[in-house]
Amino acid sequence: MRPELLKPTLLTIGLLCASNLFMTFAWYGHLRTMKDSPWWTAALLSWGIALAEYLLMVPANRIGFAGGLSGAQLKIIQECVTLVVFVPFMMLFLGEKWRWDFLWAFFCILGAVFFIFRPDRA
């Protein structure tokens, strides 16, 4: 990676990590915390949490794009962040058990990182 891309890329990754925490709670937190609430109550609360996610995600993508990352690179970074955030959330917050398939899925995403970030071979 070119040195001039490093700072916007790290800032983008940091903001995407924070936004993904909010989105994970918006999408899945109600499964544990609002079991007895109607679905529409969970949806309204989730929309409020998702607003915080968008307030971090939109600047993250704008910073990354302005810093030289492509749309494809931004999406692959987001997918990596999603797995890194979701697996611990799923295990710690939702109480699900570790499965080795999580690691293999992450390796598949790392393969996507390789193909999206490799230098042009033209």
C-alpha positions in Angstrom: 0.0 0.0 0.0 1.3 3.5 -0.9 2.3 5.5 2.2 0.0 8.4 1.4 -3.0 6.0 1.6 -2.0 4.8 5.1 -3.5 7.6 7.2 -6.9 7.8 5.5 -7.1 4.0 5.4 -6.4 3.6 9.1 -8.9 6.4 9.9 -11.5 4.7 7.6 -10.9 1.3 9.3 -11.3 2.8 12.7 -14.5 4.6 11.9 -15.8 1.4 10.2 -15.1 -0.6 13.3 -17.0 1.8 15.5 -19.9 2.0 13.0 -20.0 -1.7 12.8 -20.3 -2.1 16.6 -23.4 0.1 16.4 -24.9 -1.7 13.5 -24.3 -5.1 15.1 -26.2 -4.0 18.2 -28.9 -2.4 16.0 -29.4 -5.6 14.0 -28.8 -8.3 16.6 -28.8 -6.8 20.1 -32.5 -6.9 20.4 -32.4 -10.7 20.1 -31.2 -10.9 23.6 -32.3 -7.6 25.2 -35.8 -7.2 23.8 -37.1 -10.8 23.6 -40.5 -9.9 25.1 -41.0 -6.6 23.2 -43.0 -6.4 20.0 -41.0 -6.5 16.8 -41.9 -2.9 16.0 -40.4 -1.6 19.3 -37.2 -3.4 18.5 -37.3 -1.9 15.0 -37.7 1.6 16.2 -34.9 1.3 18.8 -32.7 -0.3 16.1 -33.3 2.6 13.7 -32.1 5.0 16.5 -29.0 2.9 17.0 -28.5 2.6 13.2 -28.4 6.4 13.0 -25.3 6.5 15.1 -23.9 3.8 12.7 -24.5 6.0 9.7 -23.0 9.0 11.3 -19.7 7.0 11.5 -20.0 4.9 8.3 -20.7 7.7 5.9 -17.7 9.8 6.9 -15.5 6.7 7.0 -16.4 5.8 3.4 -16.0 9.4 2.2 -12.6 9.7 3.9 -11.5 6.4 2.4 -12.7 7.2 -1.1 -11.1 10.7 -1.0 -7.9 9.1 0.3 -7.7 6.9 -2.7 -9.6 3.7 -1.8 -12.0 2.4 -4.4 -15.6 1.4 -3.7 -14.6 -2.3 -4.0 -11.8 -1.8 -1.5 -14.1 0.0 0.9 -16.7 -2.8 0.7 -14.1 -5.5 1.3 -12.7 -3.6 4.3 -16.3 -3.4 5.6 -16.8 -7.2 5.2 -13.5 -7.9 7.1 -14.6 -5.5 9.9 -18.0 -7.2 10.0 -16.5 -10.6 10.8 -14.0 -9.2 13.3 -16.8 -7.4 15.2 -19.6 -9.9 14.8 -17.9 -13.2 15.8 -16.9 -11.9 19.3 -20.3 -10.2 19.7 -22.1 -13.4 18.7 -20.0 -15.4 21.2 -19.9 -12.9 24.1 -23.3 -11.2 23.8 -25.5 -13.8 22.3 -23.7 -16.8 23.9 -23.1 -18.8 20.8 -20.3 -21.3 20.6 -17.1 -21.0 18.5 -17.1 -22.9 15.2 -14.0 -23.3 13.1 -16.1 -22.3 10.1 -15.8 -18.7 11.4 -12.1 -18.9 10.8 -12.4 -20.4 7.4 -15.0 -17.8 6.4 -12.5 -15.1 7.5 -9.8 -16.7 5.4 -12.1 -16.5 2.4 -12.7 -12.8 3.1 -8.9 -12.4 3.3 -8.7 -13.9 -0.1 -11.0 -11.2 -1.3 -8.8 -8.6 0.3 -5.8 -10.0 -1.7 -7.6 -9.8 -5.0 -9.1 -6.3 -4.4 -5.9 -4.8 -3.0 -3.2 -6.4 -5.3 -1.5 -4.0 -7.7 -2.7 -4.0 -11.2 -1.0 -6.6 -13.3 -1.3 -4.8 -16.6 
